[in-house]
Amino acid sequence: MVPSNSKKFSEIQWLCVVPLQNTPTLPQPLTSRSCLRTDCCHPRSCTWRRVCISAMVLLVLMAAVVFLAFPPVNRFCAASKNRTGFLCDDRVTCVPARQVCNRVSNCRNGEDEKEELCGDLPHSLPGHLVFRCSDPSVWVYADQRCNGMNDCGDCSDEMGSLAACPPCGSEWWSCSPVLYEFCSCVPRRLCRDGVQHCHSWSDEYICRP
């Protein structure tokens, strides 16, 4: 005869060995290994992260291909007399800076007059086409710097550290001009024309055309 209390002990032991069917399991943290073992990852888990990373890599590769196939156009070129210019799409025609956005198409396809280039002067222009005068609110085209003319109105495009112009060339006569349109030189073609262009009168007594 087995004591009745031993029967109760066996039932208790059986309950401890066999897990309860309705006992909820605690959620486990998702890891890359768990995703490899099962296909029941949460939508916000590593499976979707892999998709996002793959899409980003694909976009970067596509952007690189586009950049290599269609590199940005370098519009800088040297026009006549080595003046700064605007290079057209044909990679041959070089338009002088001051002729850009003058409402006359100098490029074959008119890219020197397009809205994205001329819509907000001078901010929409490439930097190499613009020269800022001593007054930052005043600007001139880059090829107007050191051209002998007072385009800024205060001669800052012809004199001083901003302009950094070389001495008067062979076509110019160095003096202190009388006329406001010149800064430190007058054209030699004006020499000995019977009109005073230099304060010293050197354009009439020394300079020769």
Secondary structure, DSSP 4 states (H G I P E B T S, - for coil): ---HHHHHHHHHHHHHHSPPTTPPPPPPPP-HHHHHH-S---TTSHHHHHHHHHHHHHHHHHHHHHHHHSPPP--EEE-GGG-EEEE-TTSS-EEEGGGTTSSS--STT-GGG-HHHHTTTTTTS-GGGEEE-SSTT-EEEGGGTTSSB--SSSSTTTSSTTT-PPSP-TTEEES-BSSTTBSSEEEGGGTTSSS--BTT-HHHHT---
